[in-house]
Amino acid sequence: MAWPSTKAITTNVDAGSDSPSSARADIKQNIDNVNSIIDEFDIASPNNGDILTYNSTSGAWEPGAAASTGTNVALITRTSSSEENVSSNIYRLGYTESDPNSFITAVDSFQIQLAAGSYLFDCFQQETDQTATSLGLYNETGATELTTFNYNEIGSTGEGFRQGKTLETFTGTTNISFKVDEVDINKRNGTQFSITVIKL
């Protein structure tokens, strides 16, 4: 199937005195063109709100649901003292998610999975626990640390905050985790986080 590219001419059909027999080739060309256009579309049963999408298998344009547009936002937060030892003093911290647009897939209690695309990770967490430590955002698929969200105490009040942001682009499906490198269980338990994930 292909969109028609040959136009019929009107030389033999632009006057009442023209001979129909002379226009046969152009009439046939127009019939072929219309049939090619009909074959290019398979739109027998569209639903309200559908858009046309191309199916390379059938070679036709078909109705399909419109892809979601705009920005998708989810919130990832720490799950109490849940943790998983990776090696030595390195631990993955458990998380919970609020994901109304369903663009995050849970791998398990310690990793999330994101489809290819660009994502902004924005961390801000006020802490009242002086034992809190820094948090690593880790690309499990690529085995690389993306960034560290550092904990900063405010004076000597026993309160502080963790903040930071990073924009990451993944070329394929990628697993993400939240890690600390800390031997002290009290510091690990004191490490809370709240990370906004924005899919751009």
Contacts in CASP RR format, 6 or more apart in sequence:
PFRMAT RR
TARGET T0000
AUTHOR 0000-0000-0000
METHOD contacts of the structure
MODEL  1
MAWPSTKAITTNVDAGSDSPSSARADIKQNIDNVNSIIDEFDIASPNNGD
ILTYNSTSGAWEPGAAASTGTNVALITRTSSSEENVSSNIYRLGYTESDP
NSFITAVDSFQIQLAAGSYLFDCFQQETDQTATSLGLYNETGATELTTFN
YNEIGSTGEGFRQGKTLETFTGTTNISFKVDEVDINKRNGTQFSITVIKL
1 36 0 8 1.000
1 39 0 8 1.000
1 40 0 8 1.000
1 59 0 8 1.000
1 60 0 8 1.000
2 36 0 8 1.000
2 40 0 8 1.000
3 36 0 8 1.000
3 37 0 8 1.000
3 40 0 8 1.000
4 32 0 8 1.000
4 33 0 8 1.000
4 36 0 8 1.000
4 37 0 8 1.000
6 29 0 8 1.000
6 32 0 8 1.000
6 33 0 8 1.000
7 29 0 8 1.000
7 33 0 8 1.000
8 25 0 8 1.000
8 26 0 8 1.000
8 27 0 8 1.000
8 29 0 8 1.000
8 30 0 8 1.000
8 33 0 8 1.000
9 26 0 8 1.000
10 26 0 8 1.000
11 26 0 8 1.000
12 18 0 8 1.000
12 19 0 8 1.000
12 22 0 8 1.000
12 23 0 8 1.000
12 26 0 8 1.000
13 23 0 8 1.000
13 26 0 8 1.000
13 27 0 8 1.000
39 60 0 8 1.000
40 59 0 8 1.000
40 60 0 8 1.000
40 61 0 8 1.000
41 52 0 8 1.000
41 60 0 8 1.000
41 61 0 8 1.000
41 62 0 8 1.000
42 55 0 8 1.000
42 58 0 8 1.000
42 60 0 8 1.000
42 61 0 8 1.000
42 62 0 8 1.000
43 52 0 8 1.000
43 61 0 8 1.000
43 62 0 8 1.000
43 63 0 8 1.000
45 63 0 8 1.000
46 63 0 8 1.000
46 64 0 8 1.000
47 63 0 8 1.000
47 64 0 8 1.000
47 65 0 8 1.000
49 65 0 8 1.000
49 66 0 8 1.000
50 63 0 8 1.000
50 64 0 8 1.000
50 65 0 8 1.000
50 66 0 8 1.000
51 63 0 8 1.000
51 64 0 8 1.000
51 65 0 8 1.000
51 66 0 8 1.000
52 61 0 8 1.000
52 62 0 8 1.000
52 63 0 8 1.000
52 64 0 8 1.000
53 61 0 8 1.000
53 62 0 8 1.000
53 63 0 8 1.000
53 64 0 8 1.000
54 60 0 8 1.000
54 61 0 8 1.000
54 62 0 8 1.000
55 61 0 8 1.000
55 62 0 8 1.000
68 101 0 8 1.000
71 198 0 8 1.000
71 199 0 8 1.000
71 200 0 8 1.000
72 101 0 8 1.000
72 103 0 8 1.000
72 198 0 8 1.000
72 199 0 8 1.000
73 100 0 8 1.000
73 101 0 8 1.000
73 196 0 8 1.000
73 197 0 8 1.000
73 198 0 8 1.000
73 199 0 8 1.000
74 97 0 8 1.000
74 98 0 8 1.000
74 99 0 8 1.000
74 100 0 8 1.000
74 101 0 8 1.000
74 103 0 8 1.000
74 104 0 8 1.000
74 196 0 8 1.000
74 197 0 8 1.000
74 199 0 8 1.000
75 97 0 8 1.000
75 98 0 8 1.000
75 99 0 8 1.000
75 194 0 8 1.000
75 195 0 8 1.000
75 196 0 8 1.000
75 197 0 8 1.000
76 95 0 8 1.000
76 96 0 8 1.000
76 97 0 8 1.000
76 104 0 8 1.000
76 112 0 8 1.000
76 178 0 8 1.000
76 193 0 8 1.000
76 194 0 8 1.000
76 195 0 8 1.000
76 196 0 8 1.000
76 197 0 8 1.000
77 95 0 8 1.000
77 96 0 8 1.000
77 97 0 8 1.000
77 98 0 8 1.000
77 192 0 8 1.000
77 193 0 8 1.000
77 194 0 8 1.000
77 195 0 8 1.000
78 93 0 8 1.000
78 94 0 8 1.000
78 95 0 8 1.000
78 96 0 8 1.000
78 178 0 8 1.000
78 191 0 8 1.000
78 192 0 8 1.000
78 193 0 8 1.000
78 194 0 8 1.000
79 93 0 8 1.000
79 94 0 8 1.000
79 95 0 8 1.000
79 96 0 8 1.000
79 109 0 8 1.000
81 188 0 8 1.000
81 189 0 8 1.000
81 190 0 8 1.000
82 93 0 8 1.000
82 94 0 8 1.000
82 109 0 8 1.000
82 110 0 8 1.000
83 91 0 8 1.000
83 92 0 8 1.000
83 93 0 8 1.000
83 94 0 8 1.000
83 110 0 8 1.000
83 188 0 8 1.000
84 91 0 8 1.000
84 92 0 8 1.000
84 94 0 8 1.000
84 109 0 8 1.000
84 110 0 8 1.000
85 91 0 8 1.000
86 92 0 8 1.000
86 179 0 8 1.000
89 181 0 8 1.000
89 182 0 8 1.000
89 183 0 8 1.000
90 179 0 8 1.000
90 180 0 8 1.000
90 181 0 8 1.000
91 179 0 8 1.000
91 180 0 8 1.000
91 182 0 8 1.000
91 188 0 8 1.000
92 110 0 8 1.000
92 111 0 8 1.000
92 177 0 8 1.000
92 178 0 8 1.000
92 179 0 8 1.000
93 110 0 8 1.000
93 135 0 8 1.000
93 178 0 8 1.000
93 179 0 8 1.000
93 180 0 8 1.000
93 188 0 8 1.000
93 191 0 8 1.000
93 193 0 8 1.000
94 109 0 8 1.000
94 110 0 8 1.000
94 178 0 8 1.000
95 109 0 8 1.000
95 110 0 8 1.000
95 112 0 8 1.000
95 178 0 8 1.000
97 104 0 8 1.000
97 106 0 8 1.000
97 112 0 8 1.000
101 199 0 8 1.000
103 114 0 8 1.000
103 115 0 8 1.000
103 199 0 8 1.000
104 112 0 8 1.000
104 113 0 8 1.000
104 114 0 8 1.000
104 197 0 8 1.000
105 112 0 8 1.000
105 113 0 8 1.000
105 114 0 8 1.000
106 112 0 8 1.000
106 113 0 8 1.000
107 113 0 8 1.000
107 175 0 8 1.000
110 177 0 8 1.000
110 178 0 8 1.000
111 140 0 8 1.000
111 175 0 8 1.000
111 176 0 8 1.000
111 177 0 8 1.000
112 175 0 8 1.000
112 176 0 8 1.000
112 177 0 8 1.000
113 173 0 8 1.000
113 174 0 8 1.000
113 175 0 8 1.000
113 176 0 8 1.000
114 170 0 8 1.000
114 173 0 8 1.000
114 174 0 8 1.000
114 176 0 8 1.000
114 197 0 8 1.000
114 199 0 8 1.000
115 170 0 8 1.000
115 172 0 8 1.000
115 173 0 8 1.000
116 170 0 8 1.000
116 171 0 8 1.000
116 172 0 8 1.000
116 173 0 8 1.000
116 174 0 8 1.000
117 169 0 8 1.000
117 170 0 8 1.000
117 171 0 8 1.000
117 172 0 8 1.000
117 199 0 8 1.000
117 200 0 8 1.000
118 167 0 8 1.000
118 168 0 8 1.000
118 169 0 8 1.000
118 170 0 8 1.000
118 199 0 8 1.000
118 200 0 8 1.000
119 167 0 8 1.000
119 168 0 8 1.000
119 169 0 8 1.000
119 170 0 8 1.000
119 197 0 8 1.000
119 198 0 8 1.000
119 199 0 8 1.000
119 200 0 8 1.000
120 165 0 8 1.000
120 166 0 8 1.000
120 167 0 8 1.000
120 196 0 8 1.000
120 197 0 8 1.000
120 198 0 8 1.000
120 200 0 8 1.000
121 137 0 8 1.000
121 146 0 8 1.000
121 147 0 8 1.000
121 165 0 8 1.000
121 166 0 8 1.000
121 167 0 8 1.000
121 168 0 8 1.000
121 195 0 8 1.000
121 196 0 8 1.000
121 197 0 8 1.000
122 164 0 8 1.000
122 165 0 8 1.000
122 195 0 8 1.000
122 196 0 8 1.000
122 198 0 8 1.000
123 135 0 8 1.000
123 137 0 8 1.000
123 149 0 8 1.000
123 162 0 8 1.000
123 163 0 8 1.000
123 164 0 8 1.000
123 165 0 8 1.000
123 193 0 8 1.000
123 194 0 8 1.000
123 195 0 8 1.000
123 196 0 8 1.000
124 161 0 8 1.000
124 162 0 8 1.000
124 163 0 8 1.000
124 164 0 8 1.000
124 194 0 8 1.000
124 196 0 8 1.000
125 161 0 8 1.000
125 162 0 8 1.000
125 163 0 8 1.000
125 192 0 8 1.000
125 193 0 8 1.000
125 194 0 8 1.000
126 159 0 8 1.000
126 160 0 8 1.000
126 161 0 8 1.000
127 151 0 8 1.000
127 159 0 8 1.000
127 160 0 8 1.000
127 161 0 8 1.000
127 162 0 8 1.000
127 190 0 8 1.000
127 192 0 8 1.000
128 158 0 8 1.000
128 159 0 8 1.000
128 160 0 8 1.000
129 158 0 8 1.000
129 190 0 8 1.000
129 192 0 8 1.000
130 153 0 8 1.000
130 158 0 8 1.000
131 184 0 8 1.000
131 186 0 8 1.000
131 187 0 8 1.000
131 189 0 8 1.000
131 190 0 8 1.000
132 151 0 8 1.000
132 160 0 8 1.000
132 162 0 8 1.000
132 187 0 8 1.000
132 190 0 8 1.000
132 191 0 8 1.000
132 192 0 8 1.000
133 151 0 8 1.000
133 180 0 8 1.000
133 182 0 8 1.000
133 187 0 8 1.000
133 188 0 8 1.000
133 190 0 8 1.000
133 191 0 8 1.000
134 148 0 8 1.000
134 149 0 8 1.000
134 150 0 8 1.000
134 151 0 8 1.000
134 162 0 8 1.000
134 180 0 8 1.000
135 148 0 8 1.000
135 149 0 8 1.000
135 151 0 8 1.000
135 162 0 8 1.000
135 178 0 8 1.000
135 179 0 8 1.000
135 180 0 8 1.000
135 191 0 8 1.000
135 193 0 8 1.000
136 145 0 8 1.000
136 146 0 8 1.000
136 147 0 8 1.000
136 148 0 8 1.000
136 149 0 8 1.000
136 178 0 8 1.000
136 179 0 8 1.000
136 180 0 8 1.000
137 145 0 8 1.000
137 146 0 8 1.000
137 147 0 8 1.000
137 148 0 8 1.000
137 149 0 8 1.000
137 166 0 8 1.000
137 176 0 8 1.000
137 178 0 8 1.000
137 195 0 8 1.000
138 144 0 8 1.000
138 145 0 8 1.000
138 146 0 8 1.000
138 176 0 8 1.000
138 177 0 8 1.000
138 178 0 8 1.000
138 179 0 8 1.000
139 145 0 8 1.000
139 146 0 8 1.000
139 168 0 8 1.000
139 170 0 8 1.000
139 174 0 8 1.000
139 175 0 8 1.000
139 176 0 8 1.000
140 174 0 8 1.000
140 175 0 8 1.000
140 176 0 8 1.000
140 177 0 8 1.000
141 172 0 8 1.000
141 173 0 8 1.000
141 174 0 8 1.000
141 175 0 8 1.000
142 174 0 8 1.000
145 179 0 8 1.000
146 166 0 8 1.000
146 168 0 8 1.000
146 176 0 8 1.000
147 164 0 8 1.000
147 166 0 8 1.000
149 162 0 8 1.000
149 163 0 8 1.000
149 164 0 8 1.000
149 193 0 8 1.000
149 195 0 8 1.000
150 162 0 8 1.000
150 164 0 8 1.000
151 160 0 8 1.000
151 161 0 8 1.000
151 162 0 8 1.000
151 191 0 8 1.000
152 160 0 8 1.000
152 161 0 8 1.000
152 162 0 8 1.000
152 163 0 8 1.000
153 159 0 8 1.000
153 160 0 8 1.000
154 160 0 8 1.000
154 161 0 8 1.000
162 193 0 8 1.000
167 200 0 8 1.000
178 193 0 8 1.000
178 195 0 8 1.000
180 187 0 8 1.000
180 188 0 8 1.000
180 191 0 8 1.000
182 188 0 8 1.000
182 191 0 8 1.000
END
